Amino acid sequence: MTDLPAVRGKLLREEALAPFTWFRVGGPAEALFLPADEADLAEFLRNLPAEATVTPLGVGSNVIVRDGGIAGVVIRLAGRAFAQVTVEGDLITAGAGALDANVAKAAAKAGLAGLEFYAGIPGTVGGALTMNAGCYGSETKDILVRARGYDRSGELRTFELADFGYTYRHSRIPEGQIIWTEATYRGRPDSPEAVSARMAEITARRETTQPIREKTGGSTFKNPPGDSSWRLVDAAGWRGKPYGGARFSELHSNFMINTGEATAADLEGLGDTVRADVKAKFGVELDWEIKRIGRPG
């Protein structure tokens, strides 16, 4: 790919993406763009050849980048320009590159409740917007007011909550269509101490029930109606069972782990094999929650 626009941020060719993902697997990006700020992002998109594909990537906590890498341009919103969190009244505004946990902390400090669950989501605001991220009974749709981002032509677009049409881990806005840059949430007044205490409970629960110190990627499958994915994976006999360099965690059997030498193909192959096994044994279709992007190796 030639004829890429000049930028003020970083534009890297054939850059390895494995270090940018929690699983630490995957091939390179044909081009990786880290914009300096929103103006840099908008200018780049406006001048990028129309045939070039664009793939947004956050902190890579819920994604498998395939071994063949990603064609076109991968855009990652890193740095302070996209990670600011501000509070005004009961509204919290955060850059799309801000960690969800940092948004929860800012809300707690300001004495705003309702965002505590973000302390248990290991991703960024951009990813949370894309998939209606949630845990422990709460979802992004419960707190979001509006969000903004840039479309493929570099035009700034603003979306109200209703525009997302959120359902379980899904938005009606096609994934990758918008490069999210900012979200605004609404909290409820409460004492900072009470909010912080609830956040601490969530953090402690996550640390004791999930393999957060491993090379993992969060929940592998969405929960089917009326059941739990971890229970089905466990009942099918896949807890801790090796598949190449991958396996499902002994601690939580809906979390895949790279045991050290896994390829992206190992991880995706394990997931698809388990899906087929659960379907054969229990008649239940498990849907991926982890995103798989890029080209096979």
HUJO-V314447 format. One record per backbone hydrogen bond with DSSP energy under -0.5 kcal/mol. NH is the residue of the N-H (numbers start at 0). CO is the residue of the C=O. If there is no record, write none. Layout:
# HUJO-V314447
nh=NH co=CO
nh=NH co=CO
This chain:
# HUJO-V314447
nh=9 co=33
nh=11 co=31
nh=13 co=29
nh=14 co=28
nh=16 co=26
nh=17 co=25
nh=19 co=16
nh=20 co=17
nh=21 co=59
nh=23 co=20
nh=26 co=65
nh=28 co=14
nh=29 co=69
nh=30 co=71
nh=31 co=11
nh=32 co=73
nh=33 co=9
nh=33 co=31
nh=34 co=32
nh=40 co=36
nh=41 co=37
nh=42 co=38
nh=43 co=39
nh=44 co=40
nh=45 co=41
nh=46 co=42
nh=47 co=43
nh=51 co=48
nh=54 co=72
nh=56 co=74
nh=62 co=59
nh=63 co=290
nh=64 co=62
nh=65 co=63
nh=65 co=292
nh=67 co=294
nh=68 co=65
nh=69 co=27
nh=72 co=52
nh=73 co=30
nh=74 co=54
nh=75 co=32
nh=75 co=73
nh=77 co=75
nh=81 co=78
nh=82 co=79
nh=83 co=79
nh=85 co=92
nh=87 co=90
nh=90 co=87
nh=91 co=184
nh=92 co=85
nh=93 co=182
nh=94 co=83
nh=95 co=180
nh=96 co=81
nh=97 co=81
nh=97 co=94
nh=99 co=122
nh=101 co=98
nh=102 co=98
nh=103 co=99
nh=104 co=100
nh=105 co=101
nh=106 co=102
nh=107 co=103
nh=108 co=104
nh=109 co=105
nh=110 co=107
nh=111 co=106
nh=112 co=187
nh=117 co=114
nh=118 co=115
nh=119 co=116
nh=120 co=117
nh=121 co=119
nh=122 co=120
nh=124 co=97
nh=125 co=95
nh=127 co=123
nh=128 co=124
nh=129 co=125
nh=130 co=126
nh=131 co=127
nh=132 co=127
nh=134 co=137
nh=137 co=134
nh=139 co=132
nh=141 co=138
nh=142 co=139
nh=143 co=139
nh=144 co=183
nh=145 co=183
nh=146 co=158
nh=147 co=181
nh=148 co=156
nh=149 co=178
nh=150 co=154
nh=153 co=150
nh=156 co=148
nh=158 co=146
nh=160 co=144
nh=162 co=159
nh=163 co=159
nh=163 co=160
nh=164 co=160
nh=164 co=161
nh=166 co=169
nh=168 co=131
nh=169 co=166
nh=171 co=163
nh=173 co=171
nh=176 co=173
nh=178 co=149
nh=179 co=177
nh=180 co=147
nh=181 co=147
nh=182 co=93
nh=183 co=145
nh=184 co=91
nh=185 co=142
nh=186 co=89
nh=187 co=112
nh=189 co=110
nh=194 co=190
nh=195 co=191
nh=196 co=192
nh=197 co=193
nh=198 co=194
nh=199 co=195
nh=200 co=196
nh=201 co=197
nh=202 co=198
nh=203 co=199
nh=204 co=200
nh=205 co=201
nh=206 co=202
nh=207 co=203
nh=208 co=204
nh=209 co=205
nh=211 co=209
nh=213 co=210
nh=214 co=257
nh=215 co=213
nh=216 co=255
nh=219 co=253
nh=221 co=286
nh=226 co=223
nh=231 co=227
nh=232 co=228
nh=233 co=229
nh=234 co=230
nh=235 co=231
nh=236 co=233
nh=237 co=232
nh=239 co=247
nh=240 co=237
nh=242 co=245
nh=245 co=242
nh=246 co=256
nh=247 co=237
nh=248 co=251
nh=248 co=254
nh=254 co=251
nh=255 co=217
nh=255 co=253
nh=256 co=246
nh=257 co=214
nh=258 co=244
nh=258 co=256
nh=261 co=244
nh=266 co=262
nh=267 co=263
nh=268 co=264
nh=269 co=265
nh=270 co=266
nh=271 co=267
nh=272 co=268
nh=273 co=269
nh=274 co=270
nh=275 co=271
nh=276 co=272
nh=277 co=273
nh=278 co=274
nh=279 co=275
nh=280 co=276
nh=281 co=277
nh=282 co=277
nh=282 co=278
nh=283 co=277
nh=285 co=283
nh=288 co=219
nh=289 co=219
nh=290 co=61
nh=292 co=63
nh=292 co=290
nh=294 co=68
